[in-house]
Amino acid sequence: MKIAPSLLSCDFSKMGEEIERMDQAGADWMHLDVMDGHFVPNITFGAPIIKAVRKLSNRPFDVHLMISEPLKYIDDFADAGADIITFHVECDSDIDSTIDKIKSRGVKPGLVLKPNTPAWTVFPYLEKLDVVLVMTVEPGFGGQSFMPNMMQKVKEIKRECHRRGLDNILIEADGGIGRDTIEQAADAGVDVCVAGTAVFRAADPAKAIELFKTF
């Protein structure tokens, strides 16, 4: 299991230090949630902030765009240093064009599904993806409870990837991941877990991450 601490749960007043703390604690990826106040109710940060903190870690930057028109901003986030860009299948941009744009910049593309979006909506694009991110909470807010019924969706996507020989695609889960829920994610076939409060507020983040990686 790879662990991607969600910077949404960090202390924004010292975001750079928080990234370094997670890097030293053994994080596999850094998960950065970009919200536009339109696709989701909240606003977080954009490409300039990501660019400013990029130099503080060599870990892959996993940028999750919760924005209405991601195609317009792919260059900005690629220039900022994103290694992976995931965007929502429910967005207003053309899906194929957005994936193609991400790939043209040498960045790994991924699609994200909200809890009420069925698994099959990503099937037409699987051959072009590196990651599928299944939201296990409603996007836009941190600290929500894990939705265990989303694990059926993970299994459906995993099964379809296997059927097509696309076992290189990583399935990521985001929302409510912690000691009490990560085993369910692992059992369903999740490859990467986004963890927020479970690592940032842990007494020993390194021990928490080390434990989560064992699942």
Secondary structure as UniProt FT lines:
FT   STRAND          2..6
FT   HELIX           7..9
FT   HELIX           12..14
FT   HELIX           15..24
FT   TURN            25..26
FT   STRAND          30..36
FT   HELIX           47..53
FT   HELIX           54..56
FT   STRAND          61..66
FT   HELIX           70..73
FT   HELIX           74..80
FT   STRAND          84..88
FT   TURN            89..90
FT   HELIX           95..104
FT   TURN            105..106
FT   STRAND          108..113
FT   TURN            115..116
FT   HELIX           119..128
FT   STRAND          131..135
FT   TURN            139..140
FT   TURN            148..149
FT   HELIX           150..163
FT   TURN            164..165
FT   TURN            167..168
FT   STRAND          170..174
FT   TURN            179..181
FT   HELIX           182..188
FT   STRAND          192..195
FT   HELIX           197..200
FT   HELIX           205..213
//
